[in-house]
Structures are given as C-alpha cells and as structure tokens.
C-alpha cells in the first residue's frame, strides 16, 4: 500500500497518509502491534524514513488559566483555627468580613451561633477566632498569589509545562 508523510508520534507509532483503494488518501497510524498485517508491514517499512516526533509547545494561555484555577482551589481550602475550618473563597471572605463588621457595630465578642465552612454549628463562638481566621486567610492568599506568580513566570519562560502536582504554600 502506498503511503506518504510518515511521522513518529508521542505513542511510538507512525502517523501517515495512505492511498486506500476505496477511500483514496486517508490518515492512518501504523503500529508494530497492529492486529492487521498491513499495519505492521507499513510500520516496519516506514520506520527508517519517518520524520522524528516533535512535541507541540504548551499553550501558555491555557496553562496560565489552569494555574489560576489551581490557585483558587488551594485558596478555597482556607485555614483552620482552633479546629474550625474557614474557607478562603471570595464569598466566604465577604461573609466573614460582614460578620466581623456586624459584631463590631454590636460591640459583641461572641457569636451566639457560628456555622463553619464544613456546615458545623458552634455555640458561643469567639469573635477573636473569626478575626484570626480572616487574617490567616489573607496571609495565605498573599502567599498563594506569590506562588502563582512564580509558577506563571516559569510557564512563560517554558520551564513549567504542566500545572498538576505543584506544591502550594500551606
């Protein structure tokens, strides 16, 4: 069977175009493990002349978007103060800020009932814990944004091509 443009691919097989007797020129991937003999023969024949595999450069904009999502996921985890988790996502930061403002206006030091980020209720919850959590969320957010900036620079310079498995500040 006639073929042209044999090129090794990332899987170790060879992409090519074959001249099929019925369908004309069609894409085909030849493999040494092909269940059909013609696939194995095409692979063996094209191996010597196949163009080398060239990995596609990563899509920088896509990687930066993935990086942003990864940072926000880390941020959402929030902090734990005295065994109680406070999520760090924007809506929870806003809710905490509003609760602290209310408590300041009411000159109160304890929430009669506090619902944490794991949907657990706490009686007589101290305002100081909420303030400490809000500050800790802010500190962690600054650290996460700094780490995202360092990773983004690596994405742009090409030294970081995958965003899964990154180490984030705790």
N, C-alpha and C positions, 0 to 999 in steps of 0.2 A: 504494500500500500504506500502511495506517495505521501510524504509529509514535508512541512517546511516550518521554519522558525522554532526549532526545538530549544526550550529554555528550562533549566533546572528551577524547581520551585522550593519553597520552605519545607515541604514534606519529603523532599528527596526523590520525588517523581519528576517526570518531564512533561511540561505543557508544550503543545504543538498544535499545528493545524494539519488535518489530514484531508485528503481528497476522497471522500466517501462516494462509492459508486452510485448511490441513490440520492443522497442529500447534498452532494457537492462538497465544498470546503467547509469544514466544521471544526470547532475546537475539540481537542482530545488530550487526555492526560494518560501518558504511558507509565506503567508501573512494573517493577520486576516481579511483583506478586499478583499481577492481573490474572484472574481466573481464565481469561481467554488467551490463547496462544499468540494471537496477533498483537495484543497489548504488550506481552513480554518481549516479543521479537522487535517491536517498534522501540521499546525502551533500550534493548541491547544495541540496536543499530544506531540510535540517536545519542547514546551516552558519550561517544567520543567527540561529537560536534556540537553538543548542546551548549548554549550560552550559559555562563555562570549565573547563579541566583544572586539577585541584588535586592536586599531588604528595602522596603519603602521607608522613607524617612517618617518619623512620627508626625502626626498632625498637632502642631504646637497649640493651636487654639482649642482643640478638643482636650488635650492633656491639661491645659490650664483650667478649663471648665470642670474636668474631673477632679482636679486638685482643689478647686473651690468647694465642690460638693463634699469631698473628703474632710476638709477643714470644718465645714459646717456640721457635719456628722459628729466629729470629735467635740465641737463646741456644744452641741445639743446634750451630750452626756452630762455636762455640768460639773458640779462639785458635791462633795458630801461633807457636811458639818455636823458633828455630834451624832453620826449615824443616820442623818436625814439627807436625802438627795434633793438638790435644787438644779433643775435643768438650766442649760445656758442658752437655749434658743431665744431669738428676739422676742417672741410673745411672752415667754416666761420672765425674761428680764424686765419687760414692760410691766407685767403683773406684780413682780416683786417691788419695782420702783413705786408703783401706785399704792401698794400696801404699806410701804415704809412712809410715804407721804401722809397717808391717812392716819397712821399711828402717831406721827409727829404732830399733826393737826389735833389729834385727840389727846395728846400728851399721855399716851399709854405705853407700857413697857412689855406687855404680853398680848399675844393674840389668843382670844378665848378658844378658838379652834383654828388650826392651820392644816391645810391639805398640801402634802408634799408632792413632788414630781412623780412619785410612784403610786399616787392616789390613796395614800395612807393619811388618816386624820390624827392630829396631835392636839391634846388639850393643854391649855396654858403655855403656849409655845413662846419662848422669849424673843423679843424684837432683836436683841443683840445677835442671836443666831442668824436671823434673816439678813441683818446688815453685814455680818461677817461673810455670809454666803454670797451676797451681792458683790462685795469687794473681791472675793476669791474668784467669782465668775469673771469679773472684769480683768483681773490679773491673768487668769488662764486664757482669756480671749486675746489679750495682747500677745501672750506667748505663742498661741496658735497662729495668729496673723503673721507674726515674725517668722515662724517656721514655714508657713505657706509662702512667704516672700522669698525665703532661701530656696525652697523647692522650685518655685516659679523661675528663679534665675537659672537653676540647673536645667529646667525644661527648655528655656530659651537658648541656653548655650549648647544643648544637645547631650549633656551628660546624664540627664534623667529622662528615660523614655517610657517609664511605667509608673503609675501612681499607687498601685496596690502594694500593701506591705510596708508603707512608710512608717517611720517612728515619729510619733507626735508627743509633745510635752504633756505630762500628766499633772 
